[in-house]
Amino acid sequence: MVSARTPVALLAVAAAFHWSIHMGFVNYAGSVGLGLLVLALAVQKRVWSVRRELVVYVLILAAAVWHPVGAQLAAVGAFVFRALTTARGRILRVLGAVVAGCGAAAFVTA
């Protein structure tokens, strides 16, 4: 049984979906998902190879292009993880690399 309100309801659903896309919800959700994926990749190993560092920073930049919140989440998480797990003798080099690697994402979000 089709009600007389069905066309109006379908129009309302289409308008609500368009509004959420226009307001950036889809970009936000995708960016946060990518940021959490980057965090999972970052905390998987305590010692990072150069390849892992490059992948993490490129994914953070991709998240920043999509929406800034996911990139900021991933960058802060990577910085804190590296600060807590790095030996004292290498901490300046490692945190400098994290700041330099996340600098492009900060530039995109500014």
VENGIVEN-V980629 format. One record per residue. N is the residue number from 0. RES is the residue in three letters. NEAR is the number of other C-alpha atoms within 8 Angstrom. D_FIRST is the distance of its C-alpha to the first C-alpha in Angstrom with 2 decimals. Layout:
# VENGIVEN-V980629
<<N & RES & NEAR & D_FIRST> <N & RES & NEAR & D_FIRST>>
This chain:
# VENGIVEN-V980629
<<0 & MET & 2 & 0.00> <1 & VAL & 4 & 3.78> <2 & SER & 5 & 6.45> <3 & ALA & 5 & 9.83> <4 & ARG & 6 & 11.48> <5 & THR & 8 & 10.22> <6 & PRO & 7 & 13.26> <7 & VAL & 7 & 15.53> <8 & ALA & 8 & 14.69> <9 & LEU & 8 & 15.41> <10 & LEU & 8 & 18.53> <11 & ALA & 8 & 19.59> <12 & VAL & 8 & 19.43> <13 & ALA & 8 & 21.47> <14 & ALA & 8 & 23.89> <15 & ALA & 8 & 24.39> <16 & PHE & 8 & 25.10> <17 & HIS & 8 & 27.48> <18 & TRP & 8 & 29.16> <19 & SER & 10 & 29.85> <20 & ILE & 10 & 31.37> <21 & HIS & 7 & 33.33> <22 & MET & 6 & 34.70> <23 & GLY & 8 & 35.87> <24 & PHE & 9 & 33.85> <25 & VAL & 8 & 33.42> <26 & ASN & 10 & 37.15> <27 & TYR & 12 & 38.03> <28 & ALA & 8 & 36.09> <29 & GLY & 9 & 37.54> <30 & SER & 16 & 41.00> <31 & VAL & 13 & 41.00> <32 & GLY & 9 & 39.88> <33 & LEU & 11 & 42.68> <34 & GLY & 15 & 45.09> <35 & LEU & 11 & 44.38> <36 & LEU & 8 & 44.88> <37 & VAL & 12 & 48.20> <38 & LEU & 11 & 49.21> <39 & ALA & 8 & 48.51> <40 & LEU & 9 & 50.64> <41 & ALA & 10 & 53.31> <42 & VAL & 9 & 53.78> <43 & GLN & 6 & 53.70> <44 & LYS & 7 & 57.46> <45 & ARG & 6 & 60.14> <46 & VAL & 4 & 62.33> <47 & TRP & 8 & 60.73> <48 & SER & 6 & 61.97> <49 & VAL & 6 & 62.23> <50 & ARG & 7 & 59.30> <51 & ARG & 9 & 57.09> <52 & GLU & 9 & 58.20> <53 & LEU & 9 & 57.34> <54 & VAL & 8 & 53.88> <55 & VAL & 11 & 53.15> <56 & TYR & 10 & 54.36> <57 & VAL & 8 & 52.52> <58 & LEU & 11 & 49.23> <59 & ILE & 16 & 49.93> <60 & LEU & 13 & 50.51> <61 & ALA & 9 & 47.24> <62 & ALA & 15 & 45.42> <63 & ALA & 17 & 47.29> <64 & VAL & 10 & 46.21> <65 & TRP & 10 & 42.57> <66 & HIS & 11 & 42.80> <67 & PRO & 11 & 45.92> <68 & VAL & 10 & 44.68> <69 & GLY & 17 & 44.36> <70 & ALA & 17 & 47.77> <71 & GLN & 10 & 49.38> <72 & LEU & 11 & 48.02> <73 & ALA & 13 & 49.37> <74 & ALA & 10 & 52.68> <75 & VAL & 8 & 53.44> <76 & GLY & 9 & 52.50> <77 & ALA & 12 & 54.73> <78 & PHE & 11 & 57.56> <79 & VAL & 8 & 57.45> <80 & PHE & 9 & 57.24> <81 & ARG & 10 & 60.17> <82 & ALA & 9 & 62.16> <83 & LEU & 6 & 61.81> <84 & THR & 7 & 62.49> <85 & THR & 9 & 65.27> <86 & ALA & 6 & 68.93> <87 & ARG & 5 & 71.06> <88 & GLY & 5 & 73.21> <89 & ARG & 8 & 70.32> <90 & ILE & 10 & 68.09> <91 & LEU & 7 & 69.10> <92 & ARG & 7 & 68.57> <93 & VAL & 10 & 65.20> <94 & LEU & 11 & 63.83> <95 & GLY & 8 & 65.26> <96 & ALA & 8 & 63.39> <97 & VAL & 10 & 60.13> <98 & VAL & 9 & 60.72> <99 & ALA & 8 & 61.66> <100 & GLY & 9 & 58.69> <101 & CYS & 12 & 56.20> <102 & GLY & 8 & 58.02> <103 & ALA & 9 & 56.04> <104 & ALA & 12 & 52.77> <105 & ALA & 10 & 54.33> <106 & PHE & 7 & 55.38> <107 & VAL & 9 & 51.86> <108 & THR & 8 & 50.35> <109 & ALA & 4 & 53.06>>
